[in-house]
Structure formats: C-alpha cells, structure tokens
Amino acid sequence: MNRSNRIYIAGHRGMVGSAILRKLQSEGFDNLMFKTSAELDLRDYNAVASFFEAERPEYVFLAAAKVGGIIANDTYRADFLYQNLMIQNHIIHQSYLNGVKKLMFLGSSCIYPKLAPQPLKEEYLMTGELEPTNEPYAIAKIAGVKLCDAYRDQYGCNFISVMPTNLYGSNDNYDLKNSHVLPAMLRKFIVAKRNAEESVTIWGTGKPKREFMHSDDLADACVYLMEKYNESGLVNIGVGEDISILDLAQLVKKIIGFEGEILRDLSKPDGTPRKLMDVSKLNNLGWKARITLEDGIRKVYNEIKDITWKTNEAK
C-alpha cells in the first residue's frame, strides 16, 4: 500500500477498526475513508454498492460486524447470523465488482471447533462441531473466509482472512451484561477499589486459560499482513501465550491497586478449558506481538480509570 492509496476501514468505530485507523494514520496514510453505521448501513446492498461506486477504495479492511457476549450471541441467533452475512457479503462482493486491489477479512477464534486440539492451528477449521452458544456468529465468519477464498479462486481477487485471538484495548466494551472477561474484570476491580469493597468475585474455578492481545498489536499485524501476505486460507493473529483466569484476576488486581481479596463463584461455569492460538504461521511470516499483557492492561487502565459507572451495574 502506498500512503496515498484509497483505503476503506469498515467498522472504524469498533475496537479493531479504530486500532487499524490509528495505525494507518500514524504511518502517514492520508487517504482513509470510513462511514458510521448511521451514514452507511452495511446491511443495505444498494447503499454499499453506491458507496463503492462513488468512492472506489483500493484497499479494504473488513472489521465491521455485529458483535456481543455469550448471552447476546445465544439470544439473538438469527440476527447474528443474518446481519453478519449481509455485512460481509455486500462488502466482499462490491470489492470484487469495483476492482479493489486487496481486501482483509477479520474473523474470530470462535470459528474453530469447540473441542479442537490446543493450540489452535489454521488447519483445524471445520474439523468438528462449534461451540453452540455462538454458532451463528462463527458460521457467518467461516462463510466470510470461504467467500474470500471463492472470489480468489473464481475471479483472482486478492482477498485474505485473518483470525484474531481474544482482544482488549481502546474502545472496548465494558457493559457487564455482554462484555468479555478482561474488560469486565477491569471494570469490577476499578469499581471495587473506588468503593473500598472487601472482595471481587470471578466466575468458576479460575483454572481455564485464555490468550489476550492488545488491539494495537492486532492493528500492527493487520497492516503488516496487508502488505506482505497474499494467499488463500487464513492466518491466526495472537501472542502465542495464555494465562489462567485466576492469574489474570491477580494481575488486574495488582495493576489497579485493589487491596481486597479475590473470591471464586463455583456455581458459575468455567467454560472451555483453553483457547490458545497457534501463531507459528504468523511468526514465520516475520511478525510477532510486542505488547506484553501487563503493559497492555496498564495502558488500558490509564485510559479508563476515570470513567464513571453506576455501582449497582457492576455487581
């Protein structure tokens, strides 16, 4: 990509899209285009077609999606499947019709089978059943990967797919009803410290392990792969290391300076024992994560420590 290329970032207000936007701006790219959902409804075929015909982007980062936590995914199953299919189908098809030089489709680690071996290798895709609660979202993302490969095979489009691990960073979601484990944990410990509470409770035993990557690292990897990678299939993006939920809670406690104790609610489920990405393909392409988990959490804490949340919402 040249600094003057027309680059469209779909989903620029989300955690991933905004990180890619910041990365490109910091690198001197000055012909960036983006629209809010109010300005451009990506579920509307005609609206997306008009946008592509008028703006003629040369490169596309497809980071737009309908997202949510476990409860939202399981409750609004039709919405998650239909809306994500429409968003990605319209952008990928219009990218083909309007001669986009290269498109990157961003998926999710939930596309891998629930019981896939650890760490998760790219070739494990579609080798087993998915986690039932987020199956509609995962199926949509799998369809996006296959659609990119199909346009590559039939039309010669340079469309690539990447699968990020669990992310955290700027513009994350801290709503305890549908946020992911790390932002929810940050909010709980921040509120508990403010209120001088005696304890913070985490779900389950704390034994399951999860991998966490700062969104700025993801953005760096995405821009790198957009410039270097031109093959079918997918590339995992992660740090290649994981941490138990209990150890994560202890790390967050230390960073925030909470002096109470950590309790475990054993009536709550643990979830999948482990979800670690195999990032050997990414590393062999010449890219490795740079932001440590502790440094990344400190960075996020400094960004959100003064946010005001209602106490009763954090319990």
C-alpha positions in Angstrom: 0.0 0.0 0.0 1.2 3.5 -0.8 0.5 6.4 1.6 -1.9 7.9 -1.0 -4.0 4.8 -1.7 -7.7 5.0 -1.0 -8.2 2.8 2.0 -11.7 1.9 3.4 -11.9 0.8 7.0 -15.3 -0.9 7.6 -16.1 -0.7 11.3 -13.8 2.1 12.2 -15.6 2.9 15.5 -15.1 -0.5 17.0 -12.1 -1.7 18.9 -10.5 -3.4 16.0 -11.4 -0.9 13.3 -10.3 2.1 15.4 -7.0 0.5 16.1 -6.4 -0.1 12.4 -7.4 3.5 11.7 -4.9 4.8 14.4 -2.1 2.6 13.0 -2.6 3.8 9.4 -2.7 7.4 10.5 0.5 7.0 12.5 2.2 5.5 9.4 1.2 8.6 7.3 -1.7 7.1 5.3 -3.8 10.1 4.5 -6.5 8.9 2.1 -8.6 6.9 4.5 -12.3 6.6 4.2 -14.9 5.4 6.7 -18.6 5.8 7.5 -20.6 5.4 10.7 -23.5 3.0 10.7 -25.9 5.9 10.5 -24.2 7.2 7.4 -23.8 3.8 5.7 -25.9 0.8 6.6 -23.7 -2.1 5.6 -26.7 -4.5 5.6 -28.2 -2.5 2.8 -26.9 -3.8 -0.6 -27.8 -0.7 -2.6 -26.2 1.7 -0.1 -23.0 -0.3 -0.1 -23.0 -0.5 -3.9 -23.4 3.2 -4.2 -20.6 3.9 -1.7 -18.1 1.6 -3.5 -19.1 3.1 -6.9 -18.6 6.6 -5.7 -15.5 6.2 -3.5 -13.7 3.5 -5.4 -11.5 2.2 -2.5 -8.3 0.4 -3.5 -7.8 -1.4 -0.2 -10.4 -2.6 2.3 -10.1 -3.7 6.0 -13.4 -5.5 6.8 -13.6 -5.1 10.5 -17.4 -4.4 10.7 -19.6 -6.9 12.4 -22.5 -7.4 14.8 -20.8 -8.5 18.0 -21.7 -9.3 21.6 -21.1 -11.6 24.5 -22.4 -15.1 25.2 -25.9 -14.0 26.2 -26.4 -11.8 23.2 -25.0 -14.4 20.8 -27.3 -17.1 22.2 -30.4 -14.9 22.4 -30.2 -13.1 19.0 -29.1 -16.1 17.0 -30.9 -15.1 13.8 -29.7 -11.5 14.0 -26.0 -12.5 14.5 -26.1 -14.9 11.5 -28.1 -12.8 9.1 -26.7 -9.4 9.8 -23.0 -10.6 9.7 -23.6 -12.4 6.5 -25.2 -9.3 4.9 -22.4 -7.0 6.1 -19.5 -9.2 4.8 -21.3 -10.4 1.6 -22.1 -6.9 0.5 -18.5 -5.6 1.1 -16.7 -8.6 -0.4 -19.0 -8.6 -3.5 -18.7 -4.9 -4.0 -14.9 -5.1 -3.6 -14.9 -7.6 -6.4 -17.2 -5.6 -8.7 -15.3 -2.3 -8.1 -11.8 -3.7 -8.6 -10.5 -3.4 -5.1 -6.8 -4.4 -5.1 -6.8 -6.2 -1.8 -9.3 -6.9 1.0 -8.7 -8.2 4.5 -11.5 -10.0 6.3 -11.3 -10.2 10.0 -12.9 -13.1 11.8 -12.7 -14.6 15.3 -11.1 -17.5 17.1 -14.7 -18.8 17.7 -14.6 -20.2 14.2 -12.6 -23.2 15.4 -14.3 -26.4 16.7 -15.2 -26.4 20.4 -13.1 -29.5 21.1 -10.2 -28.7 18.7 -6.7 -29.6 19.9 -4.6 -26.9 21.5 -3.1 -24.7 20.4 -5.5 -23.9 17.6 -3.9 -24.3 14.1 -5.4 -22.8 10.9 -6.0 -26.3 9.5 -8.4 -27.2 12.3 -11.1 -25.1 10.7 -14.3 -27.1 10.0 -12.9 -30.3 11.6 -15.5 -30.5 14.4 -18.7 -29.1 15.9 -18.7 -25.4 17.0 -19.5 -24.0 20.5 -23.3 -24.0 20.5 -23.8 -20.6 22.1 -22.0 -18.6 19.4 -22.5 -21.0 16.5 -24.4 -18.4 14.3 -21.7 -15.8 14.6 -19.0 -18.4 14.0 -20.8 -19.8 10.9 -21.0 -16.3 9.5 -17.3 -15.8 10.0 -16.5 -19.1 8.4 -18.7 -18.1 5.4 -16.6 -14.9 5.2 -13.4 -16.9 5.0 -14.8 -19.2 2.4 -16.3 -16.4 0.4 -12.9 -14.6 0.2 -11.3 -17.9 -1.0 -14.1 -18.4 -3.5 -13.6 -14.9 -5.1 -9.9 -15.6 -5.2 -10.4 -18.9 -6.9 -13.1 -17.8 -9.4 -12.1 -14.2 -10.1 -8.5 -13.9 -9.0 -9.3 -11.4 -6.2 -6.6 -10.8 -3.6 -8.8 -11.3 -0.6 -7.2 -12.5 2.6 -8.6 -13.6 6.0 -7.1 -13.3 9.5 -8.4 -14.7 12.8 -7.5 -12.6 15.9 -7.4 -14.1 19.4 -9.2 -12.5 22.4 -8.7 -8.8 22.2 -8.6 -5.8 24.6 -7.7 -2.2 24.2 -9.2 1.3 23.4 -12.9 1.4 22.6 -13.6 -1.9 24.3 -17.0 -2.8 25.7 -17.4 -2.5 29.5 -21.1 -3.4 29.8 -21.1 -6.3 32.2 -24.1 -7.9 30.5 -22.2 -8.6 27.3 -18.6 -7.7 27.7 -15.7 -10.2 27.5 -13.8 -11.4 30.5 -10.9 -8.9 30.6 -12.9 -5.6 30.2 -15.5 -6.9 32.7 -12.7 -7.8 35.2 -11.1 -4.3 34.8 -14.4 -2.6 35.5 -15.2 -4.8 38.5 -11.8 -4.1 40.1 -11.9 -0.4 39.4 -15.3 0.0 41.0 -14.3 -2.2 43.9 -11.3 -0.1 44.6 -13.3 3.2 44.4 -15.9 1.8 46.8 -13.3 0.2 49.2 -15.0 -3.1 48.8 -13.6 -6.2 50.5 -13.6 -8.5 47.6 -14.1 -9.1 43.9 -15.8 -12.3 42.7 -14.8 -14.1 39.5 -16.8 -16.9 37.8 -15.9 -20.6 38.2 -12.6 -22.1 39.4 -10.3 -19.6 37.7 -8.5 -22.5 36.1 -9.4 -22.0 32.4 -6.7 -20.3 30.3 -7.2 -17.6 27.8 -4.9 -15.7 25.4 -5.2 -11.9 25.3 -3.8 -9.4 22.7 -3.8 -5.7 22.7 -5.8 -4.2 19.8 -2.8 -2.0 18.9 -0.7 -5.2 18.3 -3.5 -6.6 16.2 -3.6 -3.5 14.1 0.1 -3.6 13.5 -0.2 -7.3 12.4 -3.1 -6.4 10.1 -1.2 -3.7 8.3 1.8 -5.9 8.1 -0.1 -8.8 6.5 -2.0 -6.4 4.2 1.4 -5.5 2.8 3.1 -8.9 2.9 0.5 -11.8 2.7 -1.3 -12.8 -0.5 -2.6 -16.3 0.0 -5.8 -18.2 0.5 -6.9 -19.7 3.8 -6.4 -17.8 7.0 -3.8 -16.5 9.4 -4.1 -16.7 13.1 -3.2 -13.4 14.9 -2.2 -13.8 18.6 0.6 -13.7 21.1 1.1 -17.5 21.4 0.8 -17.4 25.2 -2.1 -17.7 27.6 -2.9 -17.1 31.3 -5.4 -18.6 33.7 -8.4 -16.5 34.7 -7.3 -16.5 38.3 -3.8 -15.4 37.4 -5.4 -12.7 35.2 -7.5 -11.5 38.1 -4.4 -11.3 40.3 -2.6 -9.3 37.6 -5.5 -6.9 37.2 -5.7 -6.6 41.0 -2.0 -5.6 41.2 -2.2 -3.1 38.3 -5.3 -1.4 39.7 -4.0 -1.5 43.3 -7.1 -3.2 44.8 -6.3 -4.5 48.3 -9.3 -6.8 48.8 -9.4 -10.5 48.1 -10.5 -12.5 45.0 -13.4 -14.8 45.5 -14.5 -17.6 43.2 -18.1 -18.4 42.5 -18.0 -22.1 41.9 -21.7 -22.2 41.0 -20.8 -20.4 37.7 -19.4 -22.4 34.7 -15.8 -22.4 33.7 -16.4 -22.6 30.0 -13.9 -24.0 27.6 -10.7 -25.1 29.5 -8.3 -23.5 27.0 -8.3 -21.4 23.8 -4.8 -20.7 22.6 -3.9 -19.8 19.0 -1.0 -21.4 17.2 0.8 -18.3 15.7 3.7 -20.1 14.1 2.4 -19.2 10.6 2.3 -15.6 11.5 5.7 -15.6 13.2 7.2 -17.4 10.2 5.8 -14.5 8.0 8.0 -12.2 10.1 5.7 -10.7 12.7 5.5 -11.2 16.5 3.5 -9.4 19.2 5.3 -6.7 21.1 2.9 -5.5 23.8 3.1 -7.6 27.0 -0.1 -8.4 28.8 0.9 -6.3 31.9 2.0 -3.3 29.8 -1.2 -3.6 27.7 -3.5 -3.7 30.8 -1.7 -0.8 32.4 -2.2 1.2 29.2 -5.9 0.4 29.1 -6.3 1.1 32.9 -4.8 4.6 32.4 -7.4 5.2 29.6 -10.5 4.1 31.6 -9.7 4.7 35.3 -11.7 7.9 35.5 -14.8 6.5 33.8 -17.9 6.8 35.9 -20.0 3.6 36.2 -23.1 3.1 38.3 -22.1 0.9 41.2 -25.2 -1.3 41.1 -24.4 -2.2 37.4 -21.0 -3.6 38.4 -22.4 -6.2 40.8 
